[in-house]
Amino acid sequence: MAATRPPELLHPSAFTLSPSHDGGRRALKGFQFQTEYIAYLLAGFAAGKEDFVSCRIEAVEDLDAFLRVGETWVERYWQIKTRREGAGNWTLNLLHREGVLARFFSLFRRFRSPNSTQSRTLELVLAVDGELGDDLVQLRDESSHARDSRGKLLILLWADEASSQNRGIPVTKLREWCGANVCFLPSQDDDSNPLTEQDDIIAALSASAGLEPAVLQRNLLRVGTEIATVLDDFIGALRFESRLGATLQEATRERLLESGDLSPEEAEMALERLKGAIRDESALPEATDIDQWALRKWPCRRARSCR
């Protein structure tokens, strides 16, 4: 008897964030770790590891998933990164240089926009093939209570946002000023707006921006206050997954064995089909919404040997 599709679940029908990959979607050919990690996640969904509703590949991030956790709808967006052997640990500074922090913060603000739904939770996941540095370990383990990492993240986001709003300001000097003045940001419950003393740095920055020093100070403090107000919520949305590469393929095969009545040899073939399907999907002009029912059949749709 042919399999029939189960009735639709009663859930919201779309992701909050629309696909936004700059320059269009990219095929994952050559991105071995990304493909293998997406296969690991999809195999977990197929095996029922989470209450999975639907997912997309190369839409907003490398993988987007819509899940139910208890009584909460969760939108989870994975950015998957790999580094060459011996290149060092992942740190906040490295994530900043690669644009990950700015990207995640932009997604966070889009998700929190007045026009978006607030009946769901956002999770922004960085999955890396390698070790996390101490600052990221602190954020992972202590969230917004990681005082040093929180302060460092605030300065990086503050300087970037202020630089984007004041073209011509040297970002290195701006980051130095933000670091020296971060203690002047008002708390969420404080309506005061203290001004720092004018110094050589603010004088140089104001000359670059073509603004009076006092005006630039007020602008910078406004930007910093806006970020500080939502920073703890942003940190609460961050997730970090690391040290994945060594056992990733084996873990995926185990998940495929759990998801169906497969022999080890069949699981190996299913894994190769799944990775091929992921690469094929990422090359299509538009992302496909893949639900639980489709996910179990999905690799076979692209495999000639399936019936």
Secondary structure, DSSP 8 states (H G I E B T S, - for coil): ---------SS-SS-SS----TTS----TT-HHHHHHHHHHHHHHHTTSSEEEEEEESSSSSEEEEEEETTEEEEEEEEEEE--TTS--B-HHHHHHTTHHHHHHHHHHHHTSTTS--SEEEEEEEEEES-B-HHHHHHHHHGGG-HHHHHHHHHHHHHHHHHHHSTT--HHHHHHHHHHHGGGS--TT----------HHHHHHHHHHTS-HHHHHHHHHHHHHHHHHHHHHHHHHEEEE---TTTHHHHHHHHHHHHSS--HHHHHHHHHHHHHHHHHHHHSSS---EEHHHHHHHHHHT-TT--
